[in-house]
Amino acid sequence: MKEKLRYFTKENYIFILILPLIISIILFFYEKIFATIGLILVVLLYFYIKKIDDNNEDFFQAYIDELDYSFDEITKNVVFQMPFPIVILEDGKTIKWHNSNFKELFEAKNLIGKSVNNFITDFSQIDFSKQSTDPITVDIYDKVYEFYYSTIKREKFDDELTFIYGIDNTSDENIKKIFKDRRLVVLTMYIDNFDDLRQSTKASDRSSLTGEIDRIIMNYFEKFGAMVRKYENDRYMVMIHYDDYKKIYDSKFKILDLVREVKKGNSIQPTLSVGVGLSGSKPIDIYEESRISIDIALSRGGDQVVIKEGDNYEYFGGKSKATEKISKVRSRVISQALKRMVETSSKVFVMGHNNPDMDSFGSALGIYEGIKSIGKECYFVLNEVNKPIENIYNRTVEDLEGFRENVVTEIKALELMDQGSLVIVTDNHRKNSTEAPSLIDRTEQIVIIDHHRRGNDYIRNATISYIEPYASSASELVTEILNYFDESFKARVPVAEALLAGLTVDTKNFVYQTGVRTFEAASILKRWGADSIIIKRMFKDDFEIVKYKSEVIADSTVVNDFIAIGHFNREMDGSTLIASQAADDLLNIKGVKASFVLTRSNDKIHISGRSLGDISVQLILERIGGGGHLTSAATQLDMSIEEAEIMLKKAIKEYLEEEVEKNEDNIN
């Protein structure tokens, strides 16, 4: 359209007509004839301007129509000539139209009228009525496409049309894959029990033993193109590309089994711990990730792989019992380091885990006694006395002079703390599971003494972290520490009995998780005056508790032929104690290898797991946020008891399936 458009608005009319109208009105007072002629001219001018404006509207409408037609033609040409696949869906599913590029993606001859989900299954998960700018990534044969869409609602036809176009992103994805596959992965590896392994082997066989382990490790990783360097007698570092590491990952780190099978005159089975670092912008960052991973693997008892990628952890192995260390050198070093920290601190606060048991209370009381023996101000943090520790607590308060005055709640402890305070945590290494989590944030001086395998949420800023999963209990570790505190040290009888009670409970009367050092610790406590008869009396159950445990056993079911699951569907004081004891009792049933009991506690579902050693209840409960030992573990879930049981059964199924796969791989 070449004619120039003229536009008249209301303001234009007024501006053009106002002057002649005013002149005509003025002339009316002087010469009525001229005034009348002027008014007639104003009216004629008005109609003339209006005609021009009407013509302009016609021209403008014609211009819009022409532009609309031109735009339709351009759009059609562009759509048909676009070099990428396009499809239009009716009501988010049925193919109404497509271009040739879309049809070429599939082998079907006719796509019109069929569901797009038949060809791109990923679309079945998308609600196209909800607009989104995020692409839908789809693999189609050997190519990767990113699809974008826009949906319009047609009121006239009462339906929706979705316009979808795809961009071939195969090249970018291939570059990403190459980058990912060729990125560096660092593995740090330790032989867990190297010193004990050498001592258990004849001198003439030691070189053959270490040589065989070296050969297996070198050959295993070199076949994947990795670089292996042995930098200490029991330590190795491996550098490998991610795509080659993935093959090792998919084989579930068979190297653990290969090292475990080495026999060259050794009476102790060698085990390997592996820490894997995957993320980091620089090689040193990836190496540091692997060092963090190996520390966690060792603190979880060794014989396993810990993989760290960012803040996420993954575990392989850890199905065998932690090997007891013959040497007590570390125990002596920790004892002296702890003593020095206590002497340089202003105040000391000792605590176990929340909802304390005998081992938590006994180990914390032992540390309290050691600190008091060197004349330091010490407080025992305890918010409430629950059923499991009621008897031992009452006896300690009565018989241990000065103890009652030094028991404080979390709130009181926060008031007493100062900058030089030391916090010691026993029988636990998780901040949120401590009796007073807020104390951890108020000091930089923290000591951890624990026997549970380390989980992801451990206290990371501890000055001393003494975590030994081989130990039967925290009470055993504390007894050894106190024995090295001072040559003349001797715990008072109530403290010795509390430690022996903790040791007895966690070993189930010296049956589970016991070693030579367990009995040596018990003998120390007996020398300090602990009376096992008094401890036996403390363990006597009320008639109601015995009845409740019987209810759990009567209500239990056996799944997978050898795993018992019971319920104690009551929330009451001591419900977790009943659950744990009932889980122990279920193991007495013939054929049962593992047991789990679910109960209510503090508006959550508590699960206690026990096993005879053939099944790792720790690995099962770790899948649902728990932790513990091979034979004893627990977790808490914020859901209904029915939902918790479903999660537990799923975790059991996944664990057993992995065990079957591993056994099949070993046979092959």
Summary of the structure (lengths in Angstrom):
residues: 668
radius of gyration: 39.1
end to end distance: 82.0
largest distance: 141.8
contacts: 2146
relative contact order: 0.05
helix: 47%
strand: 21%
